[in-house]
Amino acid sequence: MNNKNNISLSRLRAYWPRARLLSFLLLAAWFLATFLTVFFARELADIEIFGWPVSFYMAAQGLALLYLSLIGLYVLHMRRLDRGLRKEAKDGN
């Protein structure tokens, strides 16, 4: 099962668990941030940032920024994994 870059099956078997782990961790962070913000909204309303309750801030802007940063982390880490896989394929030739 080699493609044009001669990536072996053993390299792919090492690559995909890391890619799935990254996806799972970022998905778990997304779920926890979303769920916990909603679940603890009343408690977070007592804490203020710049005069606004944290629950309002997180719902209005904070979670959107968190989601954007999670996407950025995914892109950076997947690029690193892809570069490593390509480098291993070139070294294996």
N, C-alpha and C positions, 0 to 999 in steps of 0.2 A: 504494500500500500504506500507507494511513494508518489509524491506529486512532482511538479517541475523543479522544486527546490530540494528534492531528495530528502525530505523530512521522514525519518524512520518512525515506525509505529511506537517504539519505546520512548522516543522523544515526545511524541504526541501524548502518550500515556502519562508522562511526567508533567506536561504542559496543562492538560485539561483539569486535573484536580486543583492546581493553583488558581486557574481561572474561575472555576466553580466556587472555590473557597472565598476568593475576592468578591464575587457576585453575591454570595450568601452573606458575608459580613456587611457589605454595603446595604443590602436589602434589609438586614436585621437592624442596622442603624437607622435606616429610613422609617421602618415600622415602629421602632421604639420611640423615636423622636416624635412621630406623628401621634401615636397612641398615648404616650405619657403626657404630652402637652394638653391633649383633650381631657384625659383622665384626671389630671391634677390642675385643671384650669382654675378652680375656685381657690386652691391654695396658692397658685402662682399669681393670682390677682392681687394679693397682699404685697407683693414685691413690685417695685416700680423701677423703670429705666427711662430716664429723661421725662419723667412725669407720666408715663404710660404704664399700665399693668403689664407684667411680663407675658401673661397669657394673651393679651391683645397684641403685643409686639410680636410674639412668636407666630400667632395666627396670621398677622398682616404682612410681616416681612421676614422674620427670623427663620421660619421653616423654608421659605423660598430660597433664602441664601444658603441654608444647610443643604437643600436638595441640589443646588447648583454646585456647591463644593463637593458633594458626593459624586456627581457626574464628573467633575474635574479629577477627583482622585481615581475614579474608574479609568478614565482616559490615560492618565499618567502611568498607572500600574500596568494596564494592558499593553501600552506601548513598550514598557520595560520588558514584560514577558515576551512580547512578539519579537523584540530585538534580540533577546537571548535565544529564542528558538531559531531565528534566522542565522544568528552567529554560529550556533551549534550545527546547523545544516551546512553552512559554508565550510566550517572546520572539518566536518565529516567527509567532505569530498576528497 
